[in-house]
Amino acid sequence: MIRATAWFLSLIFSLVLAETGTAARPDTPHPHQGVVRPFDGKPEMAPPSEAQLESLSRGETILVTIEGEDGGRGMAIQDIQAPPEAVWDRIAAFHDYPQMVPYVTECEPYFEDGSDVRVRFVLKLLAIRYEYYIRHDFRPERGYVTWTLDYSKESDLDDSVGFWAVEEHPEDPDRSRLFYSIELRTRGWMPGFVRNMVARQGLKGATEWVKREAEALQARPDEVASPNARTQFD
């Protein structure tokens, strides 16, 4: 089922890219400076409901408010059996993304200045390749990172904004509660039901890989970095 869905999404994306004739160009500015409203500072999250808390206690991912008309914004919540510093260690480990994150084949940080961390991603679904450039406002010491496209470079995506937020679990300091949201727009037309499918699968898959990798890292405590961990540019 997963492979069939990936094939279908790959076909849709390939048709969209073929229609517009776009390709990532690192030496060319993006056609615009943002069409999706970015997150400004630490995102505010409503506390989970009682029913959602029960689901989280069972290890399930909670999906909140999937919107369909203009892109696919939603939020996922996941409880993780590891402290926030282990979660941030994995989110910041961009060089390891090809080994950790499904469909990411290349991940290359290319600029860092304080909280401004920029990363080139290559996503591959079957034979279709998508390259894009993300500019993060990386603030794990405040519990969040937000991002937009790096509009100084042309990406295959039309736009993408989102955030990670990590909180200490309210019942156990050795556990974490992870929040993730993304809104993306592709170039060309995409059916609403496909956007919803991309949003749901992307939200759930993102929190699942962080949970898996952070809990595996926590089993190796000597490797856990500080909460302010950054990827290394070497």
N, C-alpha and C positions, 0 to 999 in steps of 0.2 A: 504494500500500500504506500509506504513512504517513497519507494523508488518510483512508483507510478506517478505520485503527486509531484515529485521533483522533476520528472520528465515533462509533465504537463506545464508546470510553471516555467521550466526552461524554454519550452516551445513558445509560450506567451511572451516572455521577455525577448526572445530572439525575434519574434515578429515585430514587437515594439521598436527594438533597436534597428532592425532592418528597414522599417518604415521611415525612421527619422535619419538614418545614415550617420548616427553619432558614434564617436569613439573618444575615449579619454585622451587628453592632451595636456601633459604637465607644464608645457611652456606657453599655454594659451589660457587666458582668464575664462572662467565659467560665463555662460551667456547672461547671467543675472547675478545679483548679490543676495539672493534669498527670496523665495516666494512663500515659504512656510514660516509662521511665527516661531521664533526660537524661544527656548526656556531662558528666563532671566534670573540668575541666582539659583538658590536651592529650591527645587520644586516642592510644593506643598501636597502632601498625600493625606487623604482622609483615612482615619483608622479603619481597619477591617471590621466587618460586621461579625456577629456571633457565628453565623453559618460559615463565613469565610475563615474565621479562626479555627473552626473545627476541621475544615478542609486542609488548612495549613498544618495543623497538628498531625494529620495523616500523611504529610509529605507531598501533598498535591500543589500544583501551580494554580494560582487564582488569576483569571483574566478579567479585566475591568474595562468597561466602556469602549468597545470596539466601534469606531465610527467609520462609515463607508463612503461618504460622498466625495471627499476631496483628498483621499490619501490613505488612511489606515492608521489613525492614532488610537492607541490603547495602552493599557498598563498591565504588567504582570507582577505578581507578588509571590515570593518563594522563601520559605524558611530553610536555613542551612545549618547543618551540624558542624559549624566552625565559626570562630570569632571574626569580627570585621577585618582585622589585619590580614587574615588568610584569604578572605574574599577579595580585598583590594589587591593583594599580591597577584592573584590570577587575572583580574580585570586589567591590571597594568602590564602584564607580561605579553606585550604585543608580539615579540619575537616568537613566542610559543603558540600563537593562535593557529597556525596551520596544523599543529598537532592536537589542538584542543577543540577547535570550533569547526563544526561540519561545514563543508563547501568552501571554507577559506583556504586558498592555496598559497597566497603570498600576503605578508603583512610586514610593512617596513616603516618604522618611525623615521621621519626625515627632518624634523625641526622640534626644538624644545626651548622655551624661554619662560621660566617660572611655571605658571599654570597652563600656559599655551603649549599644548602637545599636539603635533600634527602627524598623521599616519596615513600611509597609502595602503589600501586594501585591494586584493583581487579575489573575487568570488567566482567560482566555477560550478555551474550546474550542467552535468553531462558535458557536452562539447562547447557550451556557451560561456564566455568569459566576460565579467563585468569588473571594470576598474574604477575606483573612486577614491577621493581624497577627503579626509575628515579632520576638522580642527576641533580639538577638545579644550574645554575649560576644566582642567583636571584638579579637583580640590578634595582629595580623600580626607584631609584633616578636618574638613567641614561636612564630610559625609556624602559628597556627591561629585559627579562629573556630568557636564552637559556637552553637547556637541552640535555642530552644523557641518555642512560641506566647507572645505577650504575653497572659497570662491576665487582665489587667485589661480586655480588650476581647473581645467575642464574635466568633469567626471561623466561617467556613463549614466549615472542617476541625475534626474533633474534637480532634486533637492532631498535632503535628509536632515532631520533634527531629532534629538532624543536625550535621554539621561539614564544614568545608573545612580541609585541612592542606596546606601547601606546603613542599617541601624543595628545597634546591639539589641538582641532579642529581649523583650520586656521581662521575661521570666528566667533568663539564663545568660550571663555575660559571655559564656563560651559558645553561644549560638548567635546567629545573625538573621535579620530580616532584609531581604533584597527586593528592591523595586526597580523596574525597568520599563521604559517607554520609548517608542520611536514613531515618528511620522515620516513617511517617504513619498516621493512622487517620482514616477518614471517619465521618460520622454515618450510622447505619443499616447495613444488611447489604451486604457486597460479596463476590462469589465469590472464593475463594482464587486461582484462575488469573488473575482480573482484577487482584488486588493484585500478583501477581508480575509481570504485564505492565507495570503502572504503575511498579513499582520498577525493573525492568530498563530501560525506556525513559527514565525520569527520571534514573537514574544515568548512563547513556551520554550522553544529550543534554546533561546539565549539564556534564560534563567536556569535551565536544566544543565547546560554545560558548565556554568559557573558553580552550581551546586556540586556537581560531580568532581570538578577539579579542585575546588576549595576543600572539600571533605577529604579527598585523596592527599592533598598537601598537609592538612591537619594531622594526618596519620604519620607525617614525617616532620615533627615540630622543629627540628634543627634548621629546616629550610624556609620557615615562615619569616618573611621580611617585616619591616615596620609598617604602620598604617600609612606612612607618606612615601611608600615605595614608588619608584619611577622605573620605567623601562630604560635600559642602557643603550646608548648610541655608540656602538663600537663596530 
